[in-house]
């Protein structure tokens, strides 16, 4: 199965840093799916906001590769997966 590396900001009120995670990806996955996979398998203390998973509410807004995106609507197949 294909894998991709994700850099996710981890921090609190005192600061933080990027942490790297590798996740298995499959056709049709969106960024939110990968974050949920990372949350379930590697970082159970990782929090992310989401609600509708249909691109309507905006809860899953995040910076993806330097641009504001909805994680539920950003397909991994549309991103360059050769770099985190």
Secondary structure, DSSP 8 states (H G I E B T S, - for coil): -EEEEEEEEEEETTEEEEEEEEEEE-TT-BHHHHHHHHHHHT-TT-----S-SSSSS-TTEEEETTEEEETTT-BGGGS-TT--
